[in-house]
């Protein structure tokens, strides 16, 4: 099956990344579903390393941008430079012209620069001085936020958060994994020796093949019931939009492909509800003051939403 390549990708990344099989799977799910990922975690957990390892594994280009308050949209998209020898303007491409882009601390730059990246994420193109250029295929953005430092930040508006297909937490490693990290990196950085197991063209083919994974009417109804449950929940001021429903279907197809199936199960959807929907919900103020979280509400919605019987 063509999706056997997914296991090779995961196994290759695991040569560098220790104990993060679950988050790595979610990154590959987002990539297969042609979406982008928001990582909200503390520094030092390997976000750059996992992005670089993914780019090397798929044989793609990798760029990293450290977002700062003085970063301009042209620093992301690129700009035209006048060539005195030819008398013409030449386009100097920005980091957005890559297969994997790590947007580090995206909430530390001004909204105008945030919007320039998010427009590229949605439209898969950049426009500079009236000229529109397509982005490479595949184009995958991993944006990071530091959840503990809020001073001097520009939080992403809800409409922009909704553009991210998944929100993924890496989390601290366990003791055994931490010792394994020390052993693996004691003498050298294994990411420097990492080899590609595929290429961007093959990955684009997988993205197209993912769309053919079957989603039965009962599973679609299950998706709709969960998303509608967020809109009617008393603790939420704003529930998930139809983009959330589409996100659950697309990631469900990708996860089924990773698991070697050509159809989506309700369990696939249940596993993806939190990473797909958690950043799309807005709590009521009184619920937030009581210590409620979107994660707890989604767990409650999953618990009370009837699961359709499998048909495959």
N, C-alpha and C positions, 0 to 999 in steps of 0.2 A: 504493500500500500504506500502511496506517495507520502503519507504523513509519518512514515517510519523515520524520515529525516528529522522530525521534531525531537525524537529521543536522542539522536546523535548530537543535536544542538545543545540539549540540556546536559548530556554527559560531558560534552566538551567544556562547557562553562563550569561544571562542577570540578574540573581539574584545578580551577583557580579559586572559586567561591566555595567556602566550607559551610555546610549546614543550612543553606538557604534554598533548598529545592522548591519549597512552596512559593516563596516570592519570585524565584526565577521562572517557575511555571507561569505565574501570573503575568510576568513581563512578556513571555513568549505568546501567551494568550492575547495580550493587547496587540502585539506585533502582527499576529495572524489575522486579528480582527481589524487591522489597519487603523488602530487608535493610538492614543498617547497615555502616558502614565504620570501621575503626581505622586511623588515620594515625600511624605512628611515624617521626618525622623531626625534624631540628633546627629551631629557630625561624627565622622569616624567609623561609620558602620559599613563602609564599602560601596557607597552609591556610585562613585566614579569608577571604581574597579569593576563593578558588575556591568556598567554601561560600556566600558572599553572592551571587556571580555565578550559581550554580546556582539559588538561591532566586528571584532576580529573573527569571531566564530562564523558570522554570516558573510565574511569577506567584504564588508562594507567600510565606508569612511566614518570616522568619529571626530566630532568637535565638541569642545566644552567651553561654555561661556559663564564667567562669574558675573552675576548680575549685581550692579552697583547703582546708586542714585544718579550718577552722571552718565550712565550708558544711554546711547541714542539708538533710535530705530535703525539707522544706517549701519550701526555696529553689528546688527543682527542680520539684516537683509543684504547688505552690500551697498556700493555706491559707484557712481561713474567718475572716472579720473581722466583729465584731459592729457592726451599724449601730444607733446609738442612736435615730435618728429613726424607723426602722421597727420596732425591737425584734426584728430578725431577723439571723441570720448570713448574710453574703454571701460567695460564693467569690471569692477573689482568685487568678486563674490564674497559674501559674508559667511559666517559659520552655519547659517541655515541651509546652505548648499551641501548637505551631508546626509548619509543614511541614518546615523544615530547622533542625536544632538542632546547633550546634557546641559540643561538650563539650571545652573546652580543658584539656589536662593532667589527664585524668580520674584518673590515678594519684596525684594530689596531695591527694585528699580521702579521708575515712575510708570504710571498707568499707560502712558503713550507708548513706551517701549514694550511693556507687557502685551499691549494690543497688537503690536507689529508681529510679535512671535505667534500669538494666538490666531491671527489672521492667516499666517502661513500654515499653521497646523490644520486649519479648517479648509482652506482653499487649495492647499498643496501647490502654491505658486507665490512668487513675489513680484511686486510691481515697483520699478525704480524709474523715475522721470518719465512715466507714461509707457514704459516698456514692460511687458509681463513675461516672466520666465518660469517654466515649470520646475518644481523641486525634484530631486532624484527619487527613484523608486527602489526599495521602500523608503519612506521618511518616517522616522520614529523619534518622538521627543520624550525624554525623561526630565521632568521638572522637579526640583526639590524645594522644600520649605523647612525651616527650623521651627519646631513647635514651641520652643521655650524662649526665643528671643523675639519680642514684638516691637521694641523700640527702634525707630527709624525704618519701619517696614511699610509697604503699601499692599495691604491684603487684597487678594484677587476677588473681584466681585462675583456674586453667585452665577451670573450669566457666563463668566469666563471659566469658573470652576467646572461648570456643566460641560465644557468642551473636552475635559479629560475623561477618557473612557474608564479608567480605573484609578483608584487611590490605594497604594500599596505601602505597608509598613514592613521594614526589614527586621527591626527588633534586635535586642542584644543576643549574642550567641550563648549557648549553654557552656558549662565548664569543659566538657569533652571537646566541643567544637572550638572553643577558644584555645585549648592546648594544641588541637590539630592545626589551627591557624599559625601558632608559633612555630610548630614543626615545619609546616609547608613553606613559610617565608623566612626561615632561619638563615639560609645561605643565599637564596636568590628569589627574585620575583617571578613566579610561574607564569604570570600573564605575558611576560616578554617572549616566552617560547610558544605561546598558544597559536595553533594553526587553524585556518578556516576549514569548515566541513561542508560548506555550501557557498553560494554566491547570491548577490541581490536578485538576479534574474530568476533563479530557482525559488527564492523566497516569495517573489511577486507571484509566481505560479501557484504557490501554496495559498497565498491570500485569496486568489481567485477560486481555487478549489474549495476553500473553506465555505464559500457561499453556497455550495451544493449540499452541504450537510443538512439532513432533513430535520425540520422542526414540526412536530405533529400539532394538530389543532388543540389537543388537551394541554400540551406544553405551552403553547401560545396563550391559552386561557389562564394558565398558572402564572405566567409572566404578567399578564394584565391584572390579575387579582392582587399580586404582590405590589405592583406599582400603584394601583388604585387605593390599596390599603394605606400607602404613605400619604395620600391626598386627603383621606378622611380621618386620620388619626388625630385625636384631641390634643396631643402634646406637640404637634408640628404646625408651624405657621405656613410652611411651604413644603409640599411633597415633590416627588420626582416628576419630571416632564416626560413626554413621549420619547425624548432622546434617551432617557433612562431605560425605557422598554426596549428600544432598538439595541441599546448597549448590552442588555441582558441576553437578547437573542444572539447577537454577534459573538459575544464572549462564550455563550453556551455552545455555539457551533465550534469555536476554536478549542474549547476544553474537550469536547467530544472527540475532535480530531486528535488531540494529544493522547487521549485514552484509547485510541484505535477504533473508534466507532464512527459510522456514517449517519448517526442519528443522535439527537439530544435527549437526555433523560431529565426528569424533574430534579434529580439529585445534582446534576450539573448546574442548574439554575440556582438551587438552594446554596450551593457552595460559593456562588459568585455574587449573591445579593449584596453582601456588605461591601466588598471592594468596588462594585459598580455603582451603588446607590448612596453610600454613606456621605460623600461630599456634595450630594445634590439636595440634601435636606436642611431645613432651617427650623431650629427649635423655637417654641414660644419662650418668651423671656422668663416666665414663671417656672417653666420646666427646666430651663438652664440653671436657674438659681437653686432649684431643688437637687441639682447634681445629675440630671438626666443627660443622656448622650444619644446621638443618632444610632450608634451601634446597638444599644439596649433596645431601642424602639424597633429596629429592623429584626432583631432576634425575636421580639414579641410578635411582630407581623408574620414572620415565617412560621412561628409556632401555631398561629391561629388561622393560617391559610391552608385549606384542604389541598392535599397533594394528589394529583391525578394518578390513577393506576397506570403502570407502564404498558405500552401497546406494542413494543418491539421485543 
